[in-house]
Amino acid sequence: TKLVGDVKFDEVSKVAYAITPVPGGVGPMTIAMLLKNTVKAFKLQNSI
């Protein structure tokens, strides 16, 4: 079994301005920023 993304990474990386690998990529950063924004929204709504 091979894990693949939405495109052929080896081919696209030659012509794309930016691309992230799978697994890894930007997923962990997306989750971190979502959590940060959730905490910020909670604080704003509760005057903390």
N, CA, C and O atoms as a GROMACS GRO file, in nm:
protein
  192
    1THR      N    1   0.084  -0.118   0.000
    1THR     CA    2   0.000   0.000   0.000
    1THR      C    3   0.088   0.124   0.000
    1THR      O    4   0.182   0.134   0.079
    2LYS      N    5   0.057   0.217  -0.088
    2LYS     CA    6   0.134   0.340  -0.100
    2LYS      C    7   0.042   0.458  -0.070
    2LYS      O    8  -0.068   0.469  -0.125
    3LEU      N    9   0.088   0.547   0.018
    3LEU     CA   10   0.013   0.667   0.052
    3LEU      C   11   0.043   0.775  -0.051
    3LEU      O   12   0.160   0.807  -0.074
    4VAL      N   13  -0.062   0.831  -0.112
    4VAL     CA   14  -0.042   0.934  -0.215
    4VAL      C   15  -0.130   1.054  -0.186
    4VAL      O   16  -0.231   1.045  -0.116
    5GLY      N   17  -0.089   1.168  -0.242
    5GLY     CA   18  -0.168   1.290  -0.228
    5GLY      C   19  -0.257   1.309  -0.349
    5GLY      O   20  -0.295   1.212  -0.416
    6ASP      N   21  -0.291   1.433  -0.377
    6ASP     CA   22  -0.381   1.464  -0.488
    6ASP      C   23  -0.310   1.471  -0.622
    6ASP      O   24  -0.376   1.465  -0.726
    7VAL      N   25  -0.178   1.482  -0.622
    7VAL     CA   26  -0.103   1.494  -0.747
    7VAL      C   27   0.020   1.404  -0.742
    7VAL      O   28   0.056   1.352  -0.636
    8LYS      N   29   0.084   1.387  -0.856
    8LYS     CA   30   0.209   1.312  -0.862
    8LYS      C   31   0.321   1.407  -0.819
    8LYS      O   32   0.368   1.489  -0.898
    9PHE      N   33   0.363   1.394  -0.692
    9PHE     CA   34   0.455   1.488  -0.630
    9PHE      C   35   0.583   1.506  -0.712
    9PHE      O   36   0.625   1.619  -0.736
   10ASP      N   37   0.646   1.397  -0.755
   10ASP     CA   38   0.772   1.406  -0.829
   10ASP      C   39   0.760   1.487  -0.957
   10ASP      O   40   0.850   1.562  -0.993
   11GLU      N   41   0.649   1.471  -1.027
   11GLU     CA   42   0.628   1.544  -1.153
   11GLU      C   43   0.592   1.691  -1.128
   11GLU      O   44   0.646   1.780  -1.193
   12VAL      N   45   0.503   1.714  -1.036
   12VAL     CA   46   0.454   1.850  -1.010
   12VAL      C   47   0.560   1.937  -0.944
   12VAL      O   48   0.565   2.058  -0.969
   13SER      N   49   0.644   1.878  -0.860
   13SER     CA   50   0.744   1.957  -0.788
   13SER      C   51   0.844   2.024  -0.881
   13SER      O   52   0.911   2.119  -0.842
   14LYS      N   53   0.855   1.975  -1.004
   14LYS     CA   54   0.946   2.035  -1.102
   14LYS      C   55   0.892   2.167  -1.158
   14LYS      O   56   0.969   2.252  -1.201
   15VAL      N   57   0.761   2.184  -1.156
   15VAL     CA   58   0.700   2.303  -1.217
   15VAL      C   59   0.620   2.389  -1.118
   15VAL      O   60   0.589   2.505  -1.149
   16ALA      N   61   0.587   2.335  -1.002
   16ALA     CA   62   0.505   2.409  -0.906
   16ALA      C   63   0.590   2.508  -0.827
   16ALA      O   64   0.706   2.481  -0.796
   17TYR      N   65   0.532   2.622  -0.796
   17TYR     CA   66   0.600   2.723  -0.714
   17TYR      C   67   0.620   2.670  -0.572
   17TYR      O   68   0.726   2.688  -0.512
   18ALA      N   69   0.516   2.606  -0.518
   18ALA     CA   70   0.523   2.550  -0.384
   18ALA      C   71   0.438   2.424  -0.376
   18ALA      O   72   0.331   2.417  -0.436
   19ILE      N   73   0.487   2.326  -0.302
   19ILE     CA   74   0.414   2.200  -0.283
   19ILE      C   75   0.463   2.137  -0.153
   19ILE      O   76   0.580   2.151  -0.118
   20THR      N   77   0.374   2.069  -0.083
   20THR     CA   78   0.414   2.002   0.040
   20THR      C   79   0.394   1.852   0.025
   20THR      O   80   0.302   1.809  -0.045
   21PRO      N   81   0.477   1.774   0.090
   21PRO     CA   82   0.470   1.628   0.077
   21PRO      C   83   0.356   1.569   0.160
   21PRO      O   84   0.304   1.632   0.252
   22VAL      N   85   0.318   1.446   0.125
   22VAL     CA   86   0.220   1.368   0.201
   22VAL      C   87   0.290   1.239   0.241
   22VAL      O   88   0.347   1.176   0.152
   23PRO      N   89   0.292   1.195   0.364
   23PRO     CA   90   0.235   1.261   0.480
   23PRO      C   91   0.324   1.375   0.529
   23PRO      O   92   0.435   1.394   0.480
   24GLY      N   93   0.273   1.448   0.623
   24GLY     CA   94   0.348   1.564   0.673
   24GLY      C   95   0.282   1.690   0.623
   24GLY      O   96   0.170   1.722   0.661
   25GLY      N   97   0.352   1.761   0.537
   25GLY     CA   98   0.295   1.881   0.477
   25GLY      C   99   0.257   1.986   0.579
   25GLY      O  100   0.328   2.007   0.677
   26VAL      N  101   0.145   2.051   0.555
   26VAL     CA  102   0.103   2.162   0.641
   26VAL      C  103  -0.007   2.123   0.740
   26VAL      O  104  -0.057   2.209   0.813
   27GLY      N  105  -0.044   1.998   0.744
   27GLY     CA  106  -0.149   1.952   0.835
   27GLY      C  107  -0.127   1.990   0.980
   27GLY      O  108  -0.217   2.046   1.042
   28PRO      N  109  -0.008   1.961   1.037
   28PRO     CA  110   0.015   1.998   1.177
   28PRO      C  111   0.004   2.149   1.201
   28PRO      O  112  -0.047   2.190   1.306
   29MET      N  113   0.048   2.231   1.108
   29MET     CA  114   0.038   2.376   1.124
   29MET      C  115  -0.108   2.420   1.116
   29MET      O  116  -0.150   2.509   1.190
   30THR      N  117  -0.184   2.359   1.028
   30THR     CA  118  -0.327   2.392   1.016
   30THR      C  119  -0.399   2.363   1.148
   30THR      O  120  -0.479   2.444   1.194
   31ILE      N  121  -0.370   2.248   1.207
   31ILE     CA  122  -0.433   2.211   1.334
   31ILE      C  123  -0.393   2.308   1.445
   31ILE      O  124  -0.477   2.349   1.525
   32ALA      N  125  -0.265   2.344   1.450
   32ALA     CA  126  -0.217   2.436   1.554
   32ALA      C  127  -0.286   2.572   1.542
   32ALA      O  128  -0.326   2.630   1.642
   33MET      N  129  -0.298   2.623   1.421
   33MET     CA  130  -0.361   2.755   1.401
   33MET      C  131  -0.511   2.749   1.430
   33MET      O  132  -0.567   2.845   1.482
   34LEU      N  133  -0.576   2.638   1.396
   34LEU     CA  134  -0.718   2.622   1.427
   34LEU      C  135  -0.739   2.625   1.578
   34LEU      O  136  -0.831   2.691   1.627
   35LEU      N  137  -0.654   2.555   1.652
   35LEU     CA  138  -0.664   2.555   1.798
   35LEU      C  139  -0.640   2.694   1.854
   35LEU      O  140  -0.710   2.738   1.945
   36LYS      N  141  -0.540   2.764   1.801
   36LYS     CA  142  -0.509   2.900   1.847
   36LYS      C  143  -0.630   2.992   1.826
   36LYS      O  144  -0.667   3.069   1.915
   37ASN      N  145  -0.691   2.984   1.708
   37ASN     CA  146  -0.807   3.069   1.677
   37ASN      C  147  -0.929   3.032   1.761
   37ASN      O  148  -1.008   3.119   1.797
   38THR      N  149  -0.944   2.904   1.794
   38THR     CA  150  -1.054   2.860   1.878
   38THR      C  151  -1.040   2.918   2.019
   38THR      O  152  -1.138   2.966   2.076
   39VAL      N  153  -0.919   2.913   2.074
   39VAL     CA  154  -0.895   2.970   2.206
   39VAL      C  155  -0.917   3.121   2.204
   39VAL      O  156  -0.976   3.176   2.297
   40LYS      N  157  -0.870   3.187   2.099
   40LYS     CA  158  -0.887   3.332   2.086
   40LYS      C  159  -1.036   3.368   2.082
   40LYS      O  160  -1.080   3.462   2.148
   41ALA      N  161  -1.114   3.293   2.003
   41ALA     CA  162  -1.258   3.320   1.993
   41ALA      C  163  -1.328   3.299   2.127
   41ALA      O  164  -1.415   3.377   2.164
   42PHE      N  165  -1.289   3.194   2.199
   42PHE     CA  166  -1.347   3.170   2.331
   42PHE      C  167  -1.319   3.286   2.426
   42PHE      O  168  -1.408   3.332   2.497
   43LYS      N  169  -1.194   3.333   2.425
   43LYS     CA  170  -1.157   3.445   2.512
   43LYS      C  171  -1.235   3.571   2.477
   43LYS      O  172  -1.280   3.643   2.566
   44LEU      N  173  -1.251   3.598   2.348
   44LEU     CA  174  -1.325   3.717   2.306
   44LEU      C  175  -1.472   3.709   2.345
   44LEU      O  176  -1.531   3.808   2.389
   45GLN      N  177  -1.532   3.592   2.329
   45GLN     CA  178  -1.674   3.575   2.360
   45GLN      C  179  -1.702   3.577   2.510
   45GLN      O  180  -1.814   3.607   2.553
   46ASN      N  181  -1.600   3.545   2.590
   46ASN     CA  182  -1.620   3.538   2.734
   46ASN      C  183  -1.546   3.648   2.810
   46ASN      O  184  -1.530   3.641   2.931
   47SER      N  185  -1.503   3.750   2.738
   47SER     CA  186  -1.434   3.866   2.796
   47SER      C  187  -1.319   3.826   2.888
   47SER      O  188  -1.303   3.880   2.998
   48ILE      N  189  -1.241   3.733   2.842
   48ILE     CA  190  -1.126   3.686   2.921
   48ILE      C  191  -1.000   3.756   2.873
   48ILE      O  192  -0.891   3.731   2.926
   0.00000   0.00000   0.00000
